[in-house]
C-alpha cells in the first residue's frame, strides 16, 4: 500500500538481499545503517527472536560521514561470503569505523583484504547501497532502523519484545 507520504511501495524480498534466520519464520526487512546505535540494538534484539531478517542499507552521509563507506565495505565483505559476520562485527563495535579498523575486521574474519579493497572500489556496490536507500526513502522509511513487518507496515526504531512476538507469529 502506498500512502500519501510515500511514492512507491517497499520492494519485496530480492535475490540479492542479505537474509538470515529460519526459512519458515516470518520475514522482517530491516532498513539500517551500520553506523547507527539504534540499529545495533535492533540487530541484537532480532538475533534473539525467531524471525527471518533481510538487511537493506539506509546509509546516508548526512547522518554519519562513514555511513556510506561502511555500507559499501559490508557489500565488499559479502562478495567473500561474510556479510553477516562483518555486519555483526560492526554492530558490536561502532566506535571503530575507519579503514584500518575495517581491514583489521577483515583479517579477523579471514577475508582477503586486497580483494576487499578492490571490491570496495567497484561502482556496482555503491549503486546497490544507493538503491537500497532510495527504495527505503520512497517507501516511507525515514529513520534507522525501520522494520518492514510481514504485513507491510513500517516500524521505526528498534523492536521491543511485544513487536518481536507479533512478528514471530505473523
N, C-alpha and C positions, 0 to 999 in steps of 0.2 A: 504494500500500500504506500502510495506517495502522498505525503501531507503537504500543506501549504508552505512548510519550512524546508522542504527537500525538492530537489529537481530530478531525482532518479531513485529507484529502489536500490537497496543494498544487493549487490550481485550474489547469487547462490554460490555454494562451495565450488571452487575451481580445482582443476587438476594440479595446479602449481601452488595451492595453499599449503601451509605447514600445519599438519594435523597430528594430534596425538590424543590418546585416550581410547577407551574400549569402543570397538567398532559398533556395538549395539547400544551405546549410550547416546543420550540426546546431545545435539551439537550446539555449541555456542561459538559464534565468531567473535574474536576479540580484536578490536582496533586499538593498538597500543603503540607506545613509544618506549624504546629500550633504555631511555634516559629518565624515565618518569617513575618517581617513588610510588605513586598510587598504582601504577601498572605492576610494579614489583609485588605490592600487596595482593593485587588481583591474581597474579600468577601463582603466588603461594597458596591462596585460597582455592584456586581452580585445581591445583595439583592434588589436593586432599579430597576433592569431590569426584563422584562417579559421573564425569562429564567428558564428552569428546570436545576438544578445543581446536579451533582453526585460528592461527595468528595472522593478522594483516597489519601492515605498518600504517600508523598515523603519525609519522615523523615530520615535524615542522620546525625549520631552522629558527623561526621567530620565537619558539618556545624554549629551545635549548640549542646552542651553537653546534653541539655534537650529535644532535638527533638524526640528521640525515646521514652523515658519515658512518655512524654506528649501525644504522639500519642497513646500509649498503654492506658493511662488514659482516653482518649476520647473514645476508644473502650470499656473500662470498664463502662463508663457512658452510652454508647449505650446499654449495656445489661439491663439498667434500663430505656430505652426509652428516653434518654436525650442527644443523640449525638449532635444534632444541638444546643441545649441550652448550652451545655458545649463548643462546638466549638465557638459559638458567644461570650460567656464569656471570653474565651481565646483570641480571636481576639480583643476584646475590651480592654484588659489589659495584654499585653505581658510582662510586667515588673515583674510579679509575677507568676513564673512558678515552684517554688519549692513545695515540697509535702505539707507543711502546707497551702499554698495558694490553692492548688488543693482540699484539704479537705474542706477548707472554701467555695470554689465554690460549692462543693457537698452539703454542708449544706444549702447554699442559694437556691440551686435548688431542695431541698427536697429529695436528694438521701440518700440511706443507705450507710454511709461511711464505715462500716465494710465490707459490700458486695462489695463495690467499691474496697477496698484494696485487698480483696480476689480475685476478678476478675482480678485485675492488675497483679497478680502472675500467672495467667493461661497462659501457654505457647502458647495456640492457638491464643491469642490476639497478642503476639509478632510475631507469624508466619504470621498473617494477615497483620500486618504493614510491615513486611519484604516482603511479596508477592506483596503488592501494590508498594513498592519502586522498587523492582526487575522488575516488569512489566513496570513501568514508564521508568526506565533506558534502558531496552531492546527496548522499543518503541520509544526512542529518546528524552524523556523529560529529559533535563539536568539541569534545573533551576526551582526554585519555585517562583511563581506559574507557572505551564504550563497548559494551557487550551487545551483540545481536542475539536475542534469545530465540529459542526454537520457533516461537510463534511470529517472529519477525519484528517484535518491538525492540526498541533500543533502551539500554540501561546504562546511564552514565555513572562512572565510578566503580570502585572495587565492589564485588558482590558480597553481601552478608550471608550468614548461614541460611536464612529463610529463602533468599533468592537461589542459592545453590541447591537447596532441596527442591524448589519449584522447577529448576532446570532439569534436575536428575529424573523427575517423574514425567516430564513433558513428552 
